[in-house]
């Protein structure tokens, strides 16, 4: 009985000491704390939706071939790029590409005057390019390597230039503007099911006779951050040195 009283007194003393801590931070949580409502934190605002990508312009395959202008220089390619791009024109850069006098002028006042004189001509060329975005480019220029040997199983000639979709071409006069074709792989082979036509082409190819590929395309878009114009191929023709069409698709 005495032992029980001693244990009870010891337990009470321990409880009393537990309630007399130096710092309230050490106080254990109570039922009242557990019942207190938790403050809800506001949800973060939703991330803005990405801006929709502008639709890529598409060419019309029924456009007459006479409406296509031949692409023959880097300057012409540059204007085609500027006419297709949605970015503002860097007139000083373009002036340096079209005028060596401007490019090498050291007097900044004279250079400013020259830029003012060149700007209307640059704008006129860009506007002209906007009026017609259909072009024809000659590939091979009389080379026999524009097509590979005839494939009897597929009844077609492979076109090496169109095997890779990311390949591009450029001109030496303004070499920093490039041309690629978005649907090159669709034209990577020239179908020639007619055996007589295939014999003629194979004979010219195997004897290294001049052949050229005429690529008719629509200037559809530009690549962001690059001076690269993308064309959508409308038609391809294989011609001999006289310009006679040997095959097309």
C-alpha positions in Angstrom: 0.0 0.0 0.0 2.9 2.4 0.9 4.6 1.4 -2.4 1.5 2.2 -4.4 1.3 5.7 -2.8 5.0 6.4 -3.6 4.5 5.4 -7.2 1.5 7.6 -7.5 3.3 10.6 -6.1 6.3 10.0 -8.4 4.0 9.9 -11.4 2.3 13.1 -10.4 5.6 14.8 -9.9 6.7 13.7 -13.3 3.6 15.1 -14.9 4.0 18.4 -13.1 7.6 18.7 -14.3 6.6 17.9 -17.9 4.2 20.9 -18.0 6.9 23.3 -16.8 9.3 23.4 -19.8 11.4 26.5 -20.5 10.1 26.9 -24.1 6.6 26.6 -25.4 8.0 25.2 -28.6 8.6 21.9 -26.8 4.9 21.7 -25.8 3.4 18.5 -27.3 0.4 18.9 -29.6 -3.0 18.6 -28.0 -6.4 17.6 -29.3 -7.3 21.2 -29.6 -4.3 21.7 -32.0 -5.4 18.8 -34.0 -8.9 20.1 -34.3 -7.8 23.6 -35.5 -8.5 24.1 -39.2 -5.5 24.3 -41.6 -5.2 27.4 -43.8 -5.6 26.3 -47.4 -2.8 27.6 -49.7 -3.8 29.1 -53.0 -3.1 27.0 -56.0 -0.4 28.3 -58.4 -1.8 29.9 -61.5 -1.9 27.6 -64.6 0.9 27.9 -67.1 -0.1 29.9 -70.1 -1.0 27.9 -73.1 1.7 27.9 -75.9 0.9 30.3 -78.8 -0.6 28.4 -81.7 1.9 27.9 -84.6 1.0 29.9 -87.7 -0.3 27.7 -90.5 2.2 27.0 -93.2 1.2 28.3 -96.6 0.7 25.6 -99.2 1.2 25.7 -102.9 -1.3 24.9 -105.6 -0.2 22.0 -107.8 -2.4 23.2 -110.6 -0.5 26.4 -111.1 0.7 26.6 -114.7 4.4 25.9 -115.2 4.7 29.2 -117.1 3.9 31.0 -113.8 7.1 29.7 -112.2 10.1 32.0 -112.2 13.6 30.5 -112.5 15.7 30.8 -109.3 19.2 31.5 -110.5 21.0 33.6 -107.8 21.6 34.0 -104.1 20.2 37.5 -104.2 17.0 36.2 -105.7 16.9 33.5 -103.0 17.5 36.2 -100.3 14.5 38.2 -101.6 12.3 35.1 -101.7 13.3 34.4 -98.1 12.5 38.0 -97.0 9.1 37.8 -98.8 8.2 34.6 -96.9 9.6 35.5 -93.5 7.5 37.2 -90.9 10.5 38.9 -89.2 11.4 42.6 -89.8 14.0 43.2 -92.5 17.5 44.0 -91.4 18.1 46.7 -94.1 21.8 47.2 -93.2 22.6 43.5 -93.6 20.6 43.3 -96.9 22.3 46.5 -98.2 25.7 44.8 -97.6 24.6 41.8 -99.7 23.4 43.9 -102.7 26.1 46.6 -102.7 29.8 46.2 -102.3 30.2 50.0 -102.1 27.9 50.0 -99.1 29.7 47.0 -97.6 33.1 48.5 -97.7 32.2 52.2 -97.0 34.0 53.4 -93.8 32.4 56.8 -93.5 29.3 56.3 -91.4 27.5 59.4 -92.8 28.0 58.3 -96.3 26.9 54.8 -95.3 23.7 56.2 -93.8 23.0 58.1 -97.0 23.6 55.1 -99.1 21.3 53.0 -97.0 18.5 55.6 -97.4 19.0 55.3 -101.2 19.1 51.5 -101.2 16.1 50.9 -98.9 13.3 51.7 -101.5 15.0 49.3 -104.0 15.2 46.6 -101.4 11.5 47.0 -100.5 10.5 46.9 -104.1 12.3 43.6 -104.7 10.8 42.1 -101.5 7.3 43.2 -102.6 7.9 41.7 -106.1 8.9 38.4 -104.5 5.7 38.4 -102.5 3.6 38.6 -105.6 4.7 35.2 -106.8 6.2 32.5 -104.6 6.4 29.9 -107.3 9.9 29.1 -108.5 11.8 26.7 -110.7 15.3 25.6 -109.9 17.6 23.7 -112.2 19.6 21.0 -110.5 22.5 19.2 -112.2 23.0 21.7 -115.0 23.9 19.1 -117.5 25.4 16.5 -115.1 24.7 12.9 -115.7 24.5 12.2 -111.9 21.1 13.7 -111.2 19.6 10.2 -111.3 20.9 6.8 -110.2 20.7 3.6 -112.3 17.3 2.2 -113.2 15.5 0.1 -110.6 13.7 -2.7 -112.6 11.7 -3.9 -109.6 10.3 -0.4 -108.7 10.4 0.9 -112.3 12.0 4.1 -111.2 15.2 6.2 -111.0 16.4 7.3 -107.6 17.2 11.0 -107.2 20.3 11.4 -104.9 19.6 15.1 -104.1 16.3 14.2 -102.4 17.4 11.2 -100.3 17.8 13.4 -97.2 15.0 15.7 -96.2 17.4 18.1 -94.3 19.7 18.8 -97.3 19.9 22.3 -98.7 21.4 24.3 -101.6 22.8 27.8 -101.9 24.4 30.1 -104.5 27.9 31.5 -104.3 27.0 35.2 -104.8 25.0 35.4 -101.5 25.9 32.1 -99.8 24.4 32.7 -96.3 20.8 32.1 -97.6 19.9 28.5 -98.2 17.1 26.5 -99.8 15.7 23.2 -98.6 12.6 21.2 -99.6 10.0 20.1 -96.9 8.8 17.2 -99.0 12.0 16.1 -100.7 11.6 12.5 -99.8 8.3 12.3 -101.6 10.3 13.0 -104.8 13.3 10.9 -104.0 12.5 8.6 -106.9 11.3 9.4 -110.4 8.8 6.8 -111.6 9.3 5.7 -115.2 7.0 2.7 -115.9 7.4 3.1 -119.6 10.3 0.8 -120.7 11.1 2.9 -123.8 11.4 6.1 -121.8 13.4 4.2 -119.2 15.8 2.9 -121.9 16.4 6.4 -123.2 17.2 7.8 -119.8 19.4 4.9 -118.8 21.3 5.1 -122.1 22.0 8.9 -121.5 22.9 8.3 -117.8 25.2 5.4 -118.4 27.1 7.2 -121.1 27.4 10.4 -119.0 25.2 12.5 -121.3 24.0 15.9 -119.9 20.8 15.7 -117.9 19.1 18.2 -115.7 16.4 18.1 -113.1 13.9 21.0 -113.1 12.3 21.4 -109.6 9.1 23.4 -109.5 8.3 24.5 -105.9 6.4 26.9 -103.8 8.2 29.1 -101.2 6.2 28.0 -98.2 8.1 29.0 -95.0 11.3 29.9 -93.3 13.2 28.3 -90.4 13.3 30.4 -87.2 16.8 31.5 -86.4 18.2 30.5 -89.8 18.5 32.1 -93.2 16.8 29.0 -94.7 13.9 29.0 -97.0 11.7 25.9 -97.2 10.1 25.0 -100.5 7.2 22.6 -101.2 7.9 20.7 -104.4 5.0 20.7 -106.8 6.6 18.9 -109.8 9.9 17.5 -111.0 11.0 17.1 -114.6 14.1 15.3 -116.0 15.3 17.0 -119.2 18.1 16.4 -121.7 20.6 19.0 -123.0 18.0 20.3 -125.6 15.4 20.7 -122.8 13.2 17.8 -123.9 11.3 16.4 -121.0 12.2 12.7 -120.6 10.1 12.0 -117.4 8.2 14.0 -114.8 6.0 13.6 -111.7 
